[in-house]
Amino acid sequence: MVKSAANPDGIPIEVFDGLRSGVAKDRSQFWKDFAIMFYGANRPGAKVSQGMLDQFWLWSMQGGLKNVYDSIKAFSETTFTRTSRNSTCPR
């Protein structure tokens, strides 16, 4: 997902750094804010219940802080294509 020479259309690393920073600084508020974007509740006409947002927060808070922090690196910087040398996928 991260922008690199091999993925020029990727997302800048600063976006993922911001996610890590938010989780580390105040993960409870981070998950409350992130739930709104995750479900698109901030879009005009969106119909996302408070219960759904609360459920997302509850599930997210059950993840260990280090695990969540490390997973941001894993999902953003690991290449899962068969042609990548840095891939963690079996060939």
Rosetta blueprint (number, residue, H / E / L):
1 M L
2 V E
3 K L
4 S L
5 A L
6 A L
7 N L
8 P L
9 D L
10 G L
11 I E
12 P L
13 I H
14 E H
15 V H
16 F H
17 D H
18 G H
19 L H
20 R H
21 S H
22 G H
23 V H
24 A H
25 K H
26 D H
27 R H
28 S H
29 Q H
30 F H
31 W H
32 K H
33 D H
34 F H
35 A H
36 I H
37 M H
38 F H
39 Y L
40 G L
41 A L
42 N L
43 R L
44 P L
45 G L
46 A L
47 K L
48 V L
49 S L
50 Q H
51 G H
52 M H
53 L H
54 D H
55 Q H
56 F H
57 W H
58 L H
59 W H
60 S H
61 M H
62 Q L
63 G L
64 G L
65 L H
66 K H
67 N H
68 V H
69 Y H
70 D H
71 S H
72 I H
73 K H
74 A H
75 F H
76 S H
77 E H
78 T L
79 T L
80 F L
81 T L
82 R L
83 T L
84 S L
85 R L
86 N L
87 S L
88 T L
89 C L
90 P L
91 R L
